[in-house]
Amino acid sequence: MKRIQLFEFEDFSWFPSSVRTGMTNLIAVLHRMMGISEVLSHLLAGILKENNLNQIVDLGSGSGGCMPDVLGQLHQTDGLQDVRLLMTDLYPNKKIIKKFSAQGNPKISYYTDPVNATDLSQVPAGLKTLVNSFHHMPPKAARQILKTAKDNNEPILIYEMAENKMPLLLWWLLLPISLAILVMMVFFMTPFVKNLTFKQVLFTYLIPVIPICYAWDGQASLPRMYAMKDLDVLLKGLHSDTYSWSKGPALKANGKPLGTYLLGMPKD
């Protein structure tokens, strides 16, 4: 495989939830800046309509990411006004759950129990999504996610905002510059965080834990992403007459590519 297994701070269970939330808030800002919501809503609209699905079950939602924005865009599409979003996470944050509950939107909810994406047998029904989180999974876990989707006949959409194309040597050579750029970006992005908290400001500008961890995780995610040929390795033996897989570049409504997707779907 081209992918290599580096660590990211967000992967560790001991990682402080306040810093984790601060980082996922920044990811949500980055998604809005890049237009990820537009790409996902365009991709999801076709899948939901073609397969008559009305619930999205997002795996690894963190603080919500871009999926609430995606749902808002889907509700502007004819025939998709009643689509619901159920967010889940392996480490559900009680404050985030409380925040979404307080909004009183019956079409958005956050699952209170931990959800492990490697076992979908007990997860509520709906189109499972993994948005910019599949690269966190080592090959064994990544394959298990695909296998459990197929074995339980669950539709699943995996999206990554970039593609692992850069030669590894070049990535290492550019790493110091890339880290410095990302740290500076955090200082400019933080004021655009929705519901900005004192802790996020504190751990960004006074004690710069969030910028440092965000910069490393952002760069470490690139070589951790599964290239298109890597996905073929993970999918070996998972094709069948009752379940199909497709992959390729994710497109905006104007046809411009931004990221890649892998879609698993029951054939009935």
C-alpha positions as CSV (number, residue, x, y, z in Angstrom):
1,M,0.0,0.0,0.0
2,K,1.0,3.6,-0.6
3,R,-0.6,4.6,2.7
4,I,1.6,4.7,5.8
5,Q,0.5,4.5,9.5
6,L,1.4,7.7,11.2
7,F,-0.3,8.8,14.5
8,E,-2.7,11.7,14.9
9,F,-3.5,13.2,18.3
10,E,-7.2,12.9,17.8
11,D,-6.9,9.1,17.7
12,F,-5.9,8.8,21.4
13,S,-8.5,8.2,24.0
14,W,-6.5,10.2,26.5
15,F,-6.5,13.3,24.3
16,P,-8.3,16.2,26.1
17,S,-11.9,16.6,24.9
18,S,-11.6,20.4,24.9
19,V,-8.6,20.4,22.5
20,R,-10.2,17.6,20.4
21,T,-13.4,19.8,20.1
22,G,-11.3,22.8,19.2
23,M,-9.6,20.9,16.4
24,T,-12.8,19.5,15.0
25,N,-14.3,23.0,15.1
26,L,-11.4,24.2,12.9
27,I,-12.0,21.3,10.5
28,A,-15.6,22.5,10.2
29,V,-14.3,26.0,9.3
30,L,-11.9,24.5,6.7
31,H,-14.8,22.5,5.2
32,R,-16.9,25.6,4.7
33,M,-13.9,27.5,3.2
34,M,-13.2,24.7,0.7
35,G,-16.9,24.0,-0.2
36,I,-16.9,20.5,1.1
37,S,-20.6,20.8,2.1
38,E,-21.5,21.5,-1.6
39,V,-19.6,18.5,-2.8
40,L,-21.1,16.1,-0.2
41,S,-24.7,17.5,-0.7
42,H,-24.4,17.0,-4.5
43,L,-23.0,13.5,-4.0
44,L,-25.5,12.5,-1.3
45,A,-28.6,13.9,-3.1
46,G,-28.1,11.4,-6.0
47,I,-27.5,8.5,-3.7
48,L,-30.5,9.2,-1.4
49,K,-32.9,9.7,-4.3
50,E,-31.7,6.7,-6.3
51,N,-32.0,4.4,-3.3
52,N,-35.0,5.9,-1.6
53,L,-33.1,6.6,1.6
54,N,-34.3,9.2,4.2
55,Q,-31.7,8.9,7.0
56,I,-28.0,9.6,7.1
57,V,-26.0,8.0,10.0
58,D,-22.7,9.8,10.2
59,L,-19.9,7.9,11.8
60,G,-17.1,9.7,13.6
61,S,-19.0,13.0,13.7
62,G,-16.9,14.7,16.4
63,S,-18.4,18.1,17.0
64,G,-20.6,17.8,14.0
65,G,-18.3,18.7,11.2
66,C,-19.9,19.8,8.0
67,M,-22.8,17.3,8.1
68,P,-25.4,19.8,9.6
69,D,-24.6,22.2,6.8
70,V,-24.9,19.3,4.3
71,L,-28.3,18.4,5.7
72,G,-29.4,22.0,5.3
73,Q,-28.4,22.0,1.6
74,L,-30.1,18.6,1.1
75,H,-33.4,20.0,2.5
76,Q,-33.3,22.6,-0.3
77,T,-33.5,19.8,-2.9
78,D,-36.8,18.6,-4.1
79,G,-37.8,15.3,-2.5
80,L,-35.2,15.5,0.2
81,Q,-36.9,17.9,2.7
82,D,-37.5,15.0,5.2
83,V,-34.0,13.5,5.2
84,R,-32.8,13.1,8.8
85,L,-29.2,13.2,10.2
86,L,-28.1,11.0,13.1
87,M,-24.5,11.8,14.2
88,T,-22.4,9.3,16.1
89,D,-18.9,9.0,17.4
90,L,-16.6,6.6,19.2
91,Y,-16.0,9.2,21.9
92,P,-19.3,11.2,22.0
93,N,-18.9,14.6,23.7
94,K,-21.7,15.3,26.2
95,K,-21.5,19.1,25.6
96,I,-21.8,18.6,21.8
97,I,-24.8,16.3,22.3
98,K,-26.4,18.9,24.5
99,K,-25.7,21.6,22.0
100,F,-27.6,19.8,19.2
101,S,-30.4,18.7,21.5
102,A,-30.9,22.4,22.5
103,Q,-31.4,23.4,18.9
104,G,-34.7,21.6,18.8
105,N,-34.3,20.5,15.3
106,P,-36.2,17.1,15.0
107,K,-34.2,16.2,11.9
108,I,-30.8,16.4,13.5
109,S,-29.8,14.2,16.5
110,Y,-26.6,12.9,18.2
111,Y,-26.4,9.3,19.4
112,T,-25.5,9.3,23.0
113,D,-23.8,5.8,23.0
114,P,-20.3,5.2,21.6
115,V,-20.4,3.8,18.1
116,N,-17.6,1.7,16.6
117,A,-17.6,1.9,12.9
118,T,-16.0,-1.6,12.6
119,D,-19.3,-3.2,13.8
120,L,-22.5,-1.9,12.1
121,S,-24.7,-4.7,13.3
122,Q,-26.3,-2.6,16.1
123,V,-26.2,0.8,14.4
124,P,-29.5,2.5,13.5
125,A,-30.5,2.1,9.8
126,G,-29.6,4.6,7.2
127,L,-26.9,5.6,4.8
128,K,-23.6,5.4,6.8
129,T,-21.1,8.2,6.1
130,L,-17.5,8.6,7.0
131,V,-16.3,12.1,6.2
132,N,-12.6,12.7,6.2
133,S,-12.2,10.0,8.9
134,F,-11.5,6.8,7.1
135,H,-7.8,7.5,6.9
136,H,-7.7,7.3,10.8
137,M,-8.3,3.6,10.4
138,P,-5.3,1.2,10.0
139,P,-5.8,-1.4,7.2
140,K,-7.3,-4.1,9.5
141,A,-9.9,-1.8,10.9
142,A,-10.6,-0.1,7.5
143,R,-11.2,-3.5,5.9
144,Q,-13.5,-4.5,8.8
145,I,-15.6,-1.3,8.3
146,L,-16.1,-2.3,4.6
147,K,-16.7,-5.9,5.6
148,T,-19.3,-5.1,8.3
149,A,-21.1,-2.8,5.8
150,K,-21.3,-5.6,3.3
151,D,-22.1,-8.4,5.8
152,N,-25.0,-6.3,7.3
153,N,-26.2,-5.1,3.9
154,E,-25.7,-1.5,5.0
155,P,-25.1,1.3,2.5
156,I,-21.9,3.3,3.2
157,L,-20.3,6.4,1.7
158,I,-16.7,7.2,2.5
159,Y,-15.4,10.7,1.5
160,E,-11.9,12.1,1.8
161,M,-11.2,15.8,0.9
162,A,-7.9,15.0,-0.7
163,E,-6.2,12.2,-2.6
164,N,-2.9,10.5,-1.6
165,K,-0.8,11.4,-4.6
166,M,2.3,13.2,-3.2
167,P,5.5,11.1,-3.1
168,L,6.4,10.3,0.5
169,L,9.9,11.8,0.3
170,L,8.5,15.1,-0.9
171,W,6.0,15.1,2.0
172,W,8.9,14.7,4.5
173,L,10.9,17.5,2.8
174,L,8.0,19.9,2.9
175,L,6.8,19.0,6.4
176,P,8.5,21.9,8.3
177,I,7.1,24.5,6.0
178,S,3.6,22.8,5.9
179,L,3.4,22.7,9.7
180,A,4.3,26.4,10.0
181,I,1.7,27.3,7.4
182,L,-1.0,25.3,9.1
183,V,-0.2,26.9,12.5
184,M,-0.6,30.3,11.0
185,M,-3.8,29.3,9.4
186,V,-5.3,28.3,12.7
187,F,-4.7,31.9,14.1
188,F,-6.7,33.3,11.2
189,M,-9.4,30.6,11.1
190,T,-10.3,30.6,14.8
191,P,-12.5,33.7,14.7
192,F,-14.7,32.0,12.2
193,V,-15.5,29.1,14.5
194,K,-19.2,28.9,15.3
195,N,-19.9,29.3,19.1
196,L,-16.3,30.2,19.8
197,T,-15.5,29.4,23.4
198,F,-13.0,30.8,25.9
199,K,-11.1,27.5,26.0
200,Q,-10.6,27.5,22.3
201,V,-9.2,31.1,22.4
202,L,-7.0,30.2,25.4
203,F,-5.5,27.1,23.8
204,T,-5.0,28.8,20.5
205,Y,-3.5,32.2,21.3
206,L,-2.2,32.0,24.8
207,I,-1.2,28.3,25.1
208,P,-1.0,27.2,21.4
209,V,-1.9,23.5,21.9
210,I,-4.7,23.5,19.4
211,P,-2.6,25.0,16.5
212,I,0.3,22.6,17.1
213,C,-1.9,19.5,17.3
214,Y,-4.1,20.6,14.4
215,A,-1.0,21.3,12.2
216,W,0.4,17.9,12.9
217,D,-2.8,16.0,12.4
218,G,-3.6,17.9,9.2
219,Q,-0.2,17.0,7.7
220,A,-0.2,13.4,9.1
221,S,-3.5,12.7,7.5
222,L,-2.2,13.1,3.9
223,P,0.1,10.0,3.8
224,R,-2.5,8.1,5.9
225,M,-5.1,8.4,3.2
226,Y,-5.9,5.3,1.2
227,A,-5.0,5.8,-2.5
228,M,-7.3,4.4,-5.1
229,K,-5.2,1.3,-5.5
230,D,-5.1,0.8,-1.8
231,L,-8.9,0.7,-1.8
232,D,-8.8,-2.1,-4.3
233,V,-6.6,-4.1,-1.8
234,L,-9.1,-3.4,1.0
235,L,-12.0,-4.5,-1.2
236,K,-10.5,-7.8,-2.3
237,G,-13.0,-10.5,-1.7
238,L,-15.8,-8.1,-0.7
239,H,-17.6,-8.0,-4.1
240,S,-20.7,-10.1,-4.5
241,D,-23.9,-10.5,-6.4
242,T,-25.9,-8.7,-3.7
243,Y,-23.5,-5.8,-2.8
244,S,-21.6,-3.4,-5.1
245,W,-18.8,-1.0,-4.7
246,S,-17.9,2.1,-6.7
247,K,-15.2,4.8,-6.3
248,G,-13.8,7.9,-8.0
249,P,-13.4,11.6,-7.7
250,A,-16.2,13.5,-5.9
251,L,-17.6,16.3,-7.9
252,K,-19.2,19.7,-7.2
253,A,-22.5,20.6,-8.9
254,N,-20.4,22.4,-11.6
255,G,-18.4,19.2,-12.3
256,K,-15.2,20.3,-10.6
257,P,-13.5,17.5,-8.5
258,L,-12.8,17.9,-4.9
259,G,-11.7,14.8,-3.0
260,T,-12.6,11.2,-3.6
261,Y,-15.4,8.8,-2.6
262,L,-16.0,5.1,-2.0
263,L,-19.6,3.9,-2.1
264,G,-20.9,0.5,-1.0
265,M,-24.5,-0.3,-1.8
266,P,-26.9,-3.3,-1.5
267,K,-28.1,-4.3,-5.0
268,D,-31.7,-4.9,-4.3
